Amino acid sequence: MFTVRNQKTEIDMKNRHRLKIIMTALLIPAVLAVSSLAQVRRPVNSPENGKTAFWREIERLDSIEGDEKYPAGYPERGFAGVAGRKLAGLKWAAFKPVAERLLKYDAVEPFSEGLAEVRLNKRQGFIDAAGNETIPLKYEIVRPFSEGLAAVRLNGKWGFIDKTGKEMIPFVYDGVGLFPAGFREGLAQVVLDGKEGFIDRAGKVIVPFKYNFVEPFSEGLAMVWTNGKAGVIDKTGREVVPLKYKSVGYFRNGLAYAQLLNGKSGLIDKTGKVVIPFKYDSSPIFSEGLAAVKLNGRVGVIDSADKVVVPFRYHHIIFFTEGLARAGRDGREGFIDRTGREVVPFKYLYVISFSEGLAPVYLEKKYGFVDRTGKEVIPLKYDIVKQFSGGLAWAELNGKEGFIDAAGKEVIPLKYDDVWCEAYRKEGFIGVRLNGKNGFADLDGNEYFDF
């Protein structure tokens, strides 16, 4: 294995991983989303930017048949055989100039609109796909680009910059929205003197700073809250639903949950008309056409017509993903399908939602994965894991990190102190840290240090 110079690490990425896992496992997410991986980007000398000898050779290897051909679907499956080893070298040679530019950073975040956040010595900036530092690391905090602009903080104040780093909205604000922090549907939530409102891309105040709290726009409407009461505004700031509720959710497909001041919840449309009566003890947040609701101390599932599709017999039910929902009863968790059939036994301390057909489960202080039939396809032996994405899952064992595939194979061995860069997973490389040194590993476990 090669070596590189020591890297000073100001960010504890391991704690970031742990926090994400704990939040996912123990809290009901406020917004279904998540997590998008970096979009597919190619090195500068890619087939789309002029075919070089490297990429022409890779294409030739693609055409090889028989045992010598590397598995289809690289980078997700890694390299194999003579051709695969040659391909690994060619891929690395093409990526190496990018890697050299990245080594100095403490962390590189996934790309958003073509740029990625980078951190070094408590300062943040942006790089492009080639690893060029397009926006200097001079900011205290940066947020991902959204609709062409990024929220950034300098000297304790927030403003917005474009992709060239030009200041488009002055640094005068005390805060920006927590999630997502930036523009959505042409407007951004900002904080000034303890009150919240909205500005447009030119920095013009569209919704005055008179609310204690606002949510981002969704389907042209946004929840606003002040003096203990919530309502809904349109993009002109007009209050289309009066501020009379305890809370109001995001609009999806023209509907949003609302909660009365007495705690009872139902569903309203964009005019404020009640679609589902205010009779539930929890807010009906829909996912995949269904919502878990609480009534008389028990949780069941309803559809958008308020028909009960899963009886009220559970302690909790969390969003449906991939047709299954995490549910709890008698101190244990498992999964139910859309009819209420228990497809994963209720024997785990807690479970995490399905992704790519597999779900993390936790029992006796260890994590593993089950499939949709409830079979434990990856043994419960890890200290921490994340959901599968792009065919891989991050895992930690005895303080060491790496990645496993859907068969439980260690694609990147669990030997590293930290994973500091996943922005180039689609290109087949992940930034790893070992003994204080930054380097890269490919998806067959080959290491690249001291280059």
N, C-alpha and C positions, 0 to 999 in steps of 0.2 A: 504494500500500500504506500502511496506517495504521501507527502506532507505539505502543509502550507503554513504561512506565518500565523502567529496567534491573532485571534480576533477578540476584541473587547465586546462583551455581550451586555447590553443595557436592558434588553427586553427578556423577561422570563417566559419564553414561548410555551414551556411545559405547563405553567400555570394557566396560560390562555386555553390550552387544550382541555385541561381539567375543568375549567370554568364552563366551557361550552358543553361538555358532557353532563356536568351536574345540572346546568340550566335545562338541558334537553330532557334529562331523566326525571327531574323533580318538579318542574314548573310547566303549566299549560302554555304553549306558545301564544303570543298575542296576535301574530300574523303568520299565515301559512306562506311559506316561501322557500323558501330559503335559498337555499344556498346554491347559487349557481357556481359552477366551476369556471375557470378562465376559458374564454372563447378560444377556438382553434387558431393558433398563430404559427407561422412558419418562419424559420431563420431568413435572414436577408437573402441568402443565395438559395431560395426555394424554387421549385419548378415554376411558381407563379411570378417570380421576379427574375427570370432568366435561368435556364437550366445549366448548372455547372457540372463539372465532371463528377463531383460527389453525388449529386442527385440523379444524374443519368445512370451511374453505377447502381444506386439504390433501386431505380426503376428496373434495371436489368435483373437484379437479384429478386425483385418481385415476380419476375416471370419464370424463375427456376421451379421445376416440378420435382416431386419425390421427396425422399427423406432429408435432403440437404436444404430444402426450403424452410425458412423460419416460419413459425406459426402465423396464420392469417390474423389480421387485426392488430399488429404491432402499432402503437406501443403498449396497448393494454395487456398483451400476453408475453412480451419480452422477446429475447433472442434465442435461437437454437441452431445447432449444426454449423458447418463451415461457413455457409452463406450468412447465417445469422451472426456469427462472430465478426465476419467482415463488415456486415451491415452496422453492427454496434460501433465499430471503429469509425466508419464513415459518418454515422449519425453524430458521434462525439466530435469528430473533426469539424463538422459543420456548426455544431453548437458551441464549441470551445471559445470562440471570440466573445460570444454573449456571456458565457459563464465567467470569463475573466473580468468582465465589467461588473458582475454581480457579487463577487467574493467579499467585497468590503462591507456589505450591508449587514445589519443585525437581523433584518427581516424584510422579505419581499411578499407583498400581498397579491391576491389574484387580480387579473386585469379587469378593468371596467372601461368600456368605450375606448379601448386601445392603449390605455395607460394604467400602470400599476403603482400603488403606494409603496415607498421604501422608507426604511428607518435606519438612522445611524446616530449614535451618541445623543439620543433624545431629540433629534430633529428629523423632520419628515419632508419628503418631496415626491416626485414622480419620475418613472422611466418609461421608455417605449418598449416595444417587443424585442428590439435589438439590444436592449440593455443600456441604451443611451440615456443619460440623465437630462431629460427635457425640461424639468422644472426643479430648480435647486432645492437642496435640503436646508431650508431656512425657517420652516414653519413649525410651530409647537404641536399642532394636530392637523391632519388633512383627512378629508372624507372622499370616498370614491366619486368619480365623475358621474353626473346624472344630467341628461339633456344638455350636454356640452359644457357644463360648468361644475366646479368643485368647491365645496365649502372648506375654507382653511382658516386657521387661527394664528394670529401674529400679535405679540405683545398684549395678549389677553383679550383681543377683540377678533370677531369673526367677519369675514368678507367672502367674496367669490372670485375665482380666477378662471380663465379659459385654458384651452389645451396648450397655449404658448406660454402660459404663466402670467399673462397680462391681467392686471387687476380690473375686473369688470364691475364689481360692486364694492364700494369702500368698506374698510375695516372699522365698522362703527357698532356692530351688534354684539350683545352680551352672550348670545347663544343661538344655536340652530336646532332643528328637530333631531331627536335621538335616533329614530328609525322610521324611514330612511332620512339621513341628513342631506338634504339637497332638493333639487327641483323635481316636481312631480306634476304632470299635467300643466306645465308652464308656470307654476307658482311654488315658492319655497317658504316654509314656516321659519320665522326668526323671532328673537327675543330682544326687547329693548326696554330698559328700566323696569324689569320685572313683569312686563306684559308681552303677550304674543300676538302676532298678526302674520300677514302674508305679503311678499313682494314678488314682482315679476322679474323677467330676465334683464330688464333695463334698470332694476333697482327701485322702481316706482312702488310706493306703498299702495297695495290694492285693497287689503283688509286692514283697517286701523288697529293699532296696538291697544286693545281694550279688553282682551280676554286673558284669563289666568292660564289657559292651556288650549292648544289647538292640535288637531291631528292632520296628517297630509290629506290632500284631495284624492278621492276615489270616485270614478264615474261622475265627475263634475261637482261633487259635494264633499264637505268636510265637517267633522264634528268640532264644535267649540264649547268651551266650558268656562263658566265664571260664577263666583258666589255660590258654589255648590250645585249649580244646575247646568245641564248640557242641552244643546240643540244642534241644528244643522244650518250651514250657510252655503250659498252658491259662490261662483267665482267673482261675482261683483261685491260680495260681502253681505248680500241680502239674507236675512234669517228666514229660510224657507220652512224650517221646523222650529217652533218656539223653544226657548231655553226653559224646559219644564221637566226634563228627565234627569235621573242620576247619572246615566251614561248612555252613549250611543256608539254603535260600532261602525266599521267600514261598510260602505255600500258595495254589494256584489250582486250582479244580475238584477239590479234595481231594488234590492232589499237590504235592510240592516237591522240588527237587533237594537232594542231600546229597553232601558230599565227605569221603572218608576221610582219615585223617591221612597216608596214603601218597600222597595227591593224586588218587586215582581217584574218579570221580564216577558217580552213578546217580540213581534217582528213588525216593522213599519216599511212603507214604500217611500219613494222620493218626495211625495207630497205630505208625508206624515200620517197617511191613512194606516190604521191598524190592520195588518194582514193576519197575524197570529195573536190571539188575545193575551193580555198581561196576566198570566196565571202560573208561570214557572218561577222557580226559585233560583235559577241560573240562566244566563243569557244564551239563546240559541245561536251559536256560531256555526254556520254551515260549511261543510267540506264534502266534496263529491256528492252534493245533493242531500246530505243528511246532517242533522245536528243533535248533539247530546244535550239533554235538558234534565233538570232536577225537579222533582215533585214529591212532596211529602217525605223528604229525607232520602229518596232513592233516585237513581239516574237511569234514564232510558234514552231512546233515540226516536226522533220524529222526522218526517219528510217535510217539504215546503208547503204541503197542504195541511199540516198539523196532524197527520195520521201517525199513530204510534207503530213503529216497525220493529222496535226492540223493547221488550217489557221493562218496566221500572223495577230493576232488581240489583243494580250495581251501586257501588260506592262512588265510582267515577268512571267516565268514559272520555277519552281524548281523541281528537280528530281522526277521521278516516283518511288513510293514505294507502294507495294501491288496493283499495277495496276492503281493508281491514282496519280495525280501531283498537287501540290500547285500552284495556278496561281493568278495573280493580274490584275485588270483593274479598271480604274476610282477611284483609291484610296481605293478599297476594295479587299478582297481575298476570294477565295473559292477553289474547287477542280474540275478538269476535268478528264475524263477517256481517254483511249488510242485513242479514235476516236474524242476527243474534246468536247464530250457531258458534259455539266456542271451538275455534280451530287450533288454538295454541293453549295448552292447559294452564290453569291458574295456579302455578306452583312457584313462580319467580317473585323475588322481592320487588323488582320493577323491570320494565321492558321499555324499549325505545322504538319509535315508529319504523315501519318497513321502508326500505329503499333498495331498489334493484332486486326485489324478491327475498331479501334477508333482513332480519331484525336483530339488534343487540338485545341480549337478555342478561340479567344479573342475579346470581345466587351464590351464597357462601363466599362472598367477597371476591368473586371472579366473574368476568364477562365472557360470553361466547355469542354464537349466532344461531338462530333457528330459521327454517324455511317456512313457507306458507302452510305446510301441513303440520307444523309443530316439531318437526325432526330437528335435533341439535346437530347441524351439519358442520359446525366449527366448535370444538370443545370449549367449555367454560374454564379458561385458564389464564385469561389476560386481566391485568389490573385496570386498564381503561381501554375503551375502543371508541371509534366514531362510526357513523353510518357509512355504508358503501356508496361510492361515487366514482363513476368511470371504471368500474370493475375492481376497485381497490378500497381497502379500509385501513385507516391509520390505527395502530395498536401500540400499547405500552406494556412491558413486562419487566418487573424488577428494575424499574427506573430507566429502561432502554426503549427506544422508539424505532418503528419501522412500519412496513405495509404488508398486508396479507391479501390474497385473492379470494374468490368465492369458494375455493376448495380448501382454504385454510393454509395454503402454501405461503411461506414468507418470500414474497417477491423482492422486497428490500428487507434484509435481515434486521431483526430487532436488536440492534447493537449500538445505535446512535444515541447521543445525549439529547439531540434536538432536531426537529425538522424546521428549517428556517425559510424555505422557499418551495411552494407548490405551484407557483404561477406558470411553470413550464411542464406540467404533467402531460399535457397533450403532445408535447414534443418528445416526451419520453424521459425527462430528467427531473429529479427532485433534489433540492438543496438539503444537505444533512450536515450536522455538526458533531465532531468527535474530538474529545480532549481539547476543547476550546478552538478547534480549527474548522473552518468552513470548507466544504467540498460538495460534490454532487455524486449521486448514485443513479444508474439507469434502472429500467424496470426488469432487468435480469440480475440485479444485485452487483453489477460492476461498479467499482469506486473510482472517482477521479479527484485526486488531491494534488497539490503542488504542480500546477500547470501554468 
